[in-house]
Amino acid sequence: MVKCCICGIENSTPDVIYDEDMLYYCDNCYLAENSSAIDNE
């Protein structure tokens, strides 16, 4: 079981996403983190 480092939701699925620092992101937070650089122009 892993916990999202942003929202804290727990996930037991095998296709988890980690960034370079090995922090786990759920799908929503991962997309939000990676799209924020584009949205903030």
C-alpha positions, 0 to 999 in steps of 0.5 A: 500500500502506498500513499500519495505524497500530495493528497494522502490517498492510499492506493494498492494498484501496481501501476503507481507513479513515482517522480525522481525523488521516489515520491508516490503520486496518485493519477490526479495529483501527478497530472496536476503537478505536471500540468501546473507548469503549463497552466501557470503561464 
